[in-house]
């Protein structure tokens, strides 16, 4: 029989073992509470309409997932709640750019969700499922934010940006890059694959084993990478303005722009009103741009921060016309160029103000790209693969249609940004059997319909739809495209009959009616 002392000794050992085990358990529990990814609720700055609800969070993820003790990134998340909770999979929106910031307002004190018309735009989806908006790592709504210059939201910031010369831009980017390096921010982790893993982390933090994804422009490349890296996560995908990884967006831009204008000339010739009013549209348009290259067109743009005189050269006139195409206003181009030829600058002024308000580029001394995430992605995934000689020849051979490509400064500034080129494996087509709806605009020169057709070759359950008269991002331009997206998310059947028609031609007659009734 054991002695009383030995019994107490054994009991003490058991107690010690229990306490050690409890301490170990509490250590694991504490570690898991701070582990990444995690989702923390925060106060919302958005004001939903009566009857709608929004929840705001911060998603914390690792900058480098192979370094668990390394830097953490914090991403803003907004969940636009469904009208009724049905337990169905949410739709996660993946924004474009790279570098777009859908959760950051363009002006101080504004509501980003109201600015983007998110409540109306997602009303049909939110009848049954939540809509989730995730910030891009490295862009607005992320900490750290890689942007290198003041945003356009303040008047002083706008003024400073407009005055920046090309040499000053190089210096700003160089200082910004050095500052990120001093902070030990790893730009090699601000990539499309890393953004794709952020989506998987978000789904895990939300407790979702399946999600729907809706990507626009660069967001479609982001979405495709989610489908590649996390093939079992996605229930359905809608890709609007498709930019697949096997396509280089900068290599053939002059030819793409030319084809878009050739389509305009053909559509005008096929329309009785346009043909009668603009029998020499090609000559008029090309002549206008060539004349502006010699003698810039003087305008006074009326903007939020007051009137601004500007001289539009041929490149900037082309920028205005391309923006009209992008925004679904292609039918107004013939009337705009004809009016300028007559000395009437009202339409050109209207569309130039629209471009400057939304994107800028007309009042600045030189084309600028201060978005650090944009530079990190494009200088890694696009520009190292461009055949510079072939691109230069294409610019020269395409005349006025090469002016926009010629104005790009990325070939000059990518060496300043210094990121390692992406491996060839990332440029391979994405193969997937996820039900996918691909949407394109017939006049989208940024992500032309041919790119969607290319992506669809390896998406076995896909449906490709082209909206003939629209531009870039057709869901916000065409009610039929929005309906297709909403129907597909509810019932992702690629063989389902279309509920509306996407093949309407540009309405030149409606534009002519508006123009002749202008005051």
N, C-alpha and C positions, 0 to 999 in steps of 0.2 A: 504494500500500500504506500503510495507516495506520501511524503511528509507534508505538513501544512505549509511550510516555507516554499517547497517546490511547487505546490499548487498556486500560491500567490505569485510565484515567479512566472508560471505559465500564464496566469490571468493577466499579469502585467505585459507579457509579450503579446498576448492577443489584443489588449487595449492599445498597445503601441502600434501594432500592425493595422488596427482599425483607424487610428488617428492618421497614420501615414497614408493609408488608402484614401481617407476623407480629404486630406490635404492635396493629394494628387488629383482627386476628382474635382475639387474646387479650382485647382490650377487649370485643368483642362476646360472647365466651365468658363472661367474668366477669360481664358485664351480664345474660346469660341465666341464669346460675346464681342471681342474686339477684332475677330478675324475678318478677312475680306473674302468674298464680297459681302456687304451688308447694306441694308436699306433703312435709313433713319427719317422719321417724319419731320417736316419743317413747316413753318408758317407760310401760307400761300400769299403771294402778292397779287394774284389774279382775282378778278371779280366776275364770277359766272353769272349769266342771266338768271332771272327768277325761274326756279324749278330745276336748274342744273347744278351739278356739284363737281368740285375738283379737289383732288388731294395732291399734296406736294411732298417730295422726298429728296433726300440726297443719297445717291448710290455711291458707295466707296468701293473702289476696285484697286488692284495692284497695277502700278505702272508696268512692271515686268513680272509676269506671272511665274517666272523661274526664280525669282528672288522674293520669297515670302516675307522677309524682314525689310524689304526695300520701300521705296516711296509709294504712297497711296495717292490715288486720284479721286477727286470728288466730282460727281456729275449730277446736275439737276435733272429731276424727273417730275413730270406732271401727268397725273392720271385723270382724264376726263371721264367721269363715272357714267355708267350705263343708266338708262332710265329705270330699268328694273334688273335686279341681280338674278342672273340665270345660270351662273357658273360656267359660262361659255368662255372660250379662249379669247384673250384680248387681242387687239390689233396694235402693233407697235410701229410707230412712224419713224422712218430713217431719213433724215434730211440730206440736202445736197451740199454742193460746194466743190471740194471739202472745205469746211469752215463755217457753214451756215449755223445760225444760232436761233432756232425757233422759239426758245424760252426767254430770249433777251429782247426787250423793246428797242426800237430804232431811235426813239426820242425819250429823254428823261421823264419819268413819271407816267409813261404810257403803259398800257396793258398789252403784253406781247400776244396773248391768246386772242384778244379783240382785234389787234392790228392784223393778225393773220387770218381773221374770220374763222377761227377754228371751231367755234360753237355751231355756226351754221353749216360749215363744210363737213362736219362729222355727225350731224344730227341723225341721219339714217343708220349709220353704224352703231351709234350709241343707244338705239332702241333696245338692243340686247347685250352689247358687249362694251367693255371699257376700251378707250383709246389712250394709249400711252405714248408720251413724247419724251425722248431721251436726248440729252445733250451729247455732242461729240467731244471726246477727250481732246483737250488742247484748244477748244474753241470757246466762244462765249457761253457761259453756263457751266464751265469746267474750271476746276482749280487743280493744277496750274492752267492758266490761259496763255497760249503762245503768241498772241497778237503783239505786234511790234510798234503800233502807233495808235494814237487816239482814234476812237470810233468816230463815225460821222454824226453822232447824236448831238454834239454841242456845236454851236456856231464858231467858237474859237478853234475847236478841233478841225472843223471843216476848212476854215481859213488857213490854218497852218498846213494842212494836208495839200490844199490846192497850190501852195507856194513851193512845195518840195521839188527840187530839181533831180535829174537822174543821178548825178554824183552824190547828192545828199541822201537819196534813197539807198544807194549802195552802202553808204556809211551807217545809216540807221539800221539796215539789215545786218551789217557786220557787227555793230555794237550789240544788237539784240541777240544774235547768235552767240556771241561771247558771253553775254549775261546769262543765257540759258545754260551754257557750259559751266559757268562758275557755280550755278545753283545745282549742278549735277543732274539736270533734266536730260533724260536719254531720248533724243529725238528718234532713235531707231524703234521706239515703242509707240510712236504716234503714227500708226499705219492702218491700212484697211483690215488686215487680219486681227490686229489688236482691238479695233472698233467692233469687229464681229464677235470677239470673245466678250466684250462688254455687254452685248445683247444677251448672250448666254448667261452671263452673271446676273443680269437684271431679271431674266426669266426665273432663274434659281431663287433669287431673293424674293420674288413675288410668289414663289411656290407653284410656278406654272411648268408643266412638263411639255405643253404644246402652246405655240403662239402663232398668230398671223402677222406677217410683215408687209408693210407698204412703204416702198422706197421711191424717191423722186430724184432724177438726175444722178449725181454721184451716189445718192442713197440707194440706187439700184445696184451699183457695184458693191456697196456695203452689204446689201441684202443677199446678193449672190454669194458673197464670202461667208455669210452666216449659213447659207444652205450647204456650202462646201464643207465647212468646218464642223457644223453641228447638224448633220443630215436628218436626225430624228426629232429635232426640236420644232421644225416649221410645219404647220398644218396646211397653210396656203400663203401664196406670195402674189402681190401685185406690184409690178415694176413699171413706172411711168417715166419715159425718157431714158431708154435702156443704154447703159454704158458697161458692157461686159469686159472682163479683165483681159481678154485676148485682143482687144481693140486699143489702138493708140490714138487718143483724141487729137493729137497735135500733128501727126504725120501728114495727113491729107486734107487739112482744113480748106485750102484754096479750092480744090476740086469739089468739096462738099458744098461750099458756099456758091460756087458757079452752078452746080446742079439745082440748088434751091431757086436761084433766079431764073434758070432755064424753065423750071416748072411754072414759075410765075408768068413768064412770057407766053408759055403754051396755054395756061389757063385763061389768060387775058384774051388771047387770040380765039379761044373757043367760046368766049362769052360775047353776046351781041353788043351789049352796052359798052363793055371795056374795049372791045375791038374797034367800035366806032369812035370812041373818045380818045383812044390811045393807039393809033395804028402803028406808031413807031416807038413803042415803049422801050425796047432795048436801047435804041440809039439815044432816046431822051435820057434814060437813067444813067447810062455809061457816060454820056456827054456832061451831065450834071456833076458827076463825081470827078471827072477829069478837069472840068472848069474850076471846081472848088479846090483842087490840088494846086492850081495856078493862082487863083484869087479866092481866098476863103470867104465864106458867106457870113456877114455880120448880123448877129441876132442879139436881143436882150431877153434873157431867160428870167421869168418871174418865179422865184423859188421862195421857200418858207423864210429864209433869212434875207429876203429882199431881192431887188433886180440885179442881174449880173450880165454885163456885156460879154459876148463870146464871139470868136471867129472860128467857124467850122471849116476845116480843110476837108479834102476828099475822104481821108480815113475816118474822120468824125462823122461826116454825112453817111458813110457806109455803116458806121456803128449805129446810127439812128435807124436806118432802114433794117438792119439786122435785128435790132431790138423790136421793131414792129413785127417782123416775122416771128420772133421768139414768143411775143406776147399774144399771138393769134390775130394780129392786125394786118395781115398781108394784103387784104383786099384794099386797104387804104394807100398802099405804096404808089400805084399809078397816079392817083389824084394828087398825092403829095409832091411827086417829082414834076408833074405837069404844072402845078401851081407855082413852084419855085421858078420854073422856066418862064412863067408869065410875070415873075416879080412879086408874087403873092407868097409870103413866108409864114402865113398863119398856121398851116398844118405842120410844116417843118418845126416851127417853134413849139407847138403843142407836144409833138412826139419827142423832141429834144428835151423838153422839161420833164417829161415822164422818165426818160432814160437817166437824166442827171439826178432826179429825186430818188430813184430806186437804186441805182448802181453807181452813179458818178462817172467820171471819165472825160467829160467835155470841158470842165473848167480847170482841171488839173494840168500842170505843166507837162507831165508825162504819165504814161500808163503805170499804175502802181499795184503792187501786191504785197501788202504788209501782214497778211494773215499767216501766222506761223504754221498752223496745221496744214493749210493749203500748200505752202512751200514744202513742208515735210513729206506730204503724200505725193504731190506732183513731181517734185525733184527726185523722188525715190522710185516712183512707179510708172512715170511717163517719159520725162525728158532724157534719161540715160539711154532709152531705146530708140530715140528719134534719129533717123538718118538725116543729119543736118544738111548735107549736100543736096539730097533729093528734095528736101523741104524748101531749100532756097531756090532751087530751079522751079519748083511748083509755084512759088510766090511770083517769080519773074514771069512765068508762062501764062499766068491767069489774070494778068492785068489788074483791073480795079477789084476783082474778086479775091485777090491775094493781100489786099491792104490790111485787113483785120489781123491776119496771121503775121504779117510783117511787123505790126505794132507790139506784138508780145515781147515782154522783157524777161520772161522766164529763162531763156537760154543764157542770158547774161547774169542773172542773179542766182541761179541754182548753184554755181560754183561758190558763191558767197555763203549759201546756206549749208553746204557740206553734209549731205546724208548719203549713206551707202545705197547703191541701186538694189532694187528688189530682185530676189532670185527668180529664175525662169519658171519655177513651179507655180508661182503666184499668177503668172500670165497665161496659164492653161485654162481652156474653157471649163466652166462649171457643169458637171454632170449631175443631174438630179431628177428624181421622179416626183418631186413635190408639185402639186397642182399650182400652175403659175400663169397669171394673166399679164401679158406684155402689151403696153400701150405706147403709141408713138404719134407724133404730129407730122403730117406730110411736109410741113415747112420748117421742121426742127433741124437747123443746121448744127446745133450743139451736139445732139445725140440723134442722128438721122435714123429713119426707119430701117435702113440696111443693118444697123447694129443690132436691132431687136431680132431681125431675121437670123443674124449670126448667132446670137445667144440661144435662140429657140432650137437650134440644131441639136443641142445636147440636153435640152430640157424635155424629157419624154412625155410629160403631161401638161404641155403648155398650149396657150391660145394667144396668137399675135394679132392685134387689131390696130389699124392705122386710121387716124382721123385726118382726112385729106386736107382740110383747110386750116388746121390748127398748128401751133408751134411747140414750144418746149414746156412740158408739164400740162398735159391735156385735161387732167381731172378738174383743174380750176378754170379751164377755158371752155369746156363743153359739158353741158348737163348730161349728155349721153355717156360720156366717159366716166363721170362721177357715178352714174347709175350702174354702169358695168362693174366698176370697182366694188360698190356696195353689194350688188347681187352676187359677185364672185366670192367675196369674203363669207357671205352666208352659205352659199352652195358652190364650193370650188370644183365645178364641173367644166372642163375645157371644151366639151362638145355641146354644151347647152346653146340653144339658139339665142342670138343677140336680141335684147329687148328694145333696141333702138338702132338707128342707122348712123354709121360713122363716116359715110362717103360723100357728104355734102360738099359741093365746090365752094370756093370763096365767093362771097356775095358782093360783087362789085356794084350791083344796082343799089343796094342799101347804102353803101358808102357814098355813091353819087347823090342820092337823095339827101343825105346828111350834109354833104358839102354845099349843095346849092341852096340849102336853107340856113347856112351859117350867116350870122349877122355881119 
